[in-house]
Structures are given as structure tokens and as C-alpha cells.
Amino acid sequence: MRAVAGLGLAAFLLPSIALAEGKSIIVLDGSGSMWGQIDGRAKLEIAREALAEVLSGLPAETEIGLMAYGHRTKGDCADIELIVPPAAGTGPAIIEAANAMKFLGKTPLSDAVRMAAEELRSTEEKATVILITDGIETCNADPCALGAELEQSGVDFTAHVVGFGLTAEEGRAVACLAENTGGKYIEAADAGGLVEALQTAVAE
């Protein structure tokens, strides 16, 4: 009941959401661990619903895209794909793509964020990546070092990390990616928390 109430409250608040200037890419965890459950429901189902709630409330001119990892093959650290390039009016396409995703691979979150940053680097506008992950890096990369590298690149880049169902220790392992770029690490423990975290990230 708490999760449902949280989603209802989020829907009520959605009209006030406004994305920061520039382009953004949501990086969605498509790893097999997203089949894990919270309050009796798979995390992937909760993530899909939360995305639909938040994206439905964004202004049509918002330029946002979707990248995913671990969604096509098992055990492949190169399984990263820009599914929906950032552009205005992409909310419905992102919702549809997330609903069609499979969740079965590893967690190359650092390389995914790097690729998203490179995609956004083609413009001089402010660039923002919003990473949604339920796990830590599993592909021999250092999220903290990546954050520092991106911050020093000279691009107006910010990464926000939404830790979905992570322990405190796991959260610390990925929070530095956000903090090193001037972004936020936001914890989400359930459906309502995930919607609120996404609202905060897209409005930053």
C-alpha cells in the first residue's frame, strides 16, 4: 500500500517537474539482478512504472534519451546501447523502449555513463546523465575515477545516480560517480522512493 500511495502522490506532483537546461540521457540498468523483488514485485517492473510516471509529466520540449546496459546478452560487458537518442518529445518512445527491454546481463555502468557522456558531448549545451542502477560495477571499471575524469574534461557535465535497493556500502561504491561530477546520489528503497528520486534527478 505504501508503494501505491507513493506513486499516487508522485502523479499529483508531476505537473511541477521541469528538466534543467540542456540534454539528458537516462542510463537504465538492464542487468539480471533487476529481476530481484521489492515488496513482492520485480524491480524491473517498478522501474518501468516509475519512468512512465516521471516522463509523462515532463514538458514536451524536454530533450532526453535512453541508454541501457545488460539488456541483450548475458556476461557481456560491452552490452551497452543508446536506444533512444536525446531529443524533444521522446518520453513515449523511452517508455515503450523500457517496457520492451530484457533484463539479463552484467553491470558495465561506468562504460555506459562514459558512452552517454560522449553522446552528449557533441553539443555545447549542458549535459546530464541520470543512472538508475540496482547494483555496483561488475566489469572491472572504477566509477569514482570516471567521475573525476568527466569532471576534468571541460564539458558542462553532471551525473546523477539513483541507487535502487542498494545497501549503504553499495551506495558508497557508486555515489562518488555523481559526487565527482557535482551531481547527486539518491537512494530509492521502493516504488514511491524511485519516483521521487527520478523527479529530483530530472529537476536538478
Secondary structure, 3 states (H helix, E strand, C coil): CHHHHHHHHHHHHHHHCCCCCCEEEEEEECEHHHHCEECCEEHHHHHHHHHHHHHHCCCCCCEEEEEEECCCCCCCCCCEEEEEEEEECCHHHHHHHHHHCCCCECCCHHHHHHHHHHHHCCCCCCEEEEEEECCCCCCCCCHHHHHHHHHCCCCCEEEEEEEECCCHHHHHHHHHHHHCCCCCEEEECCHHHHHHHHHHHHHC
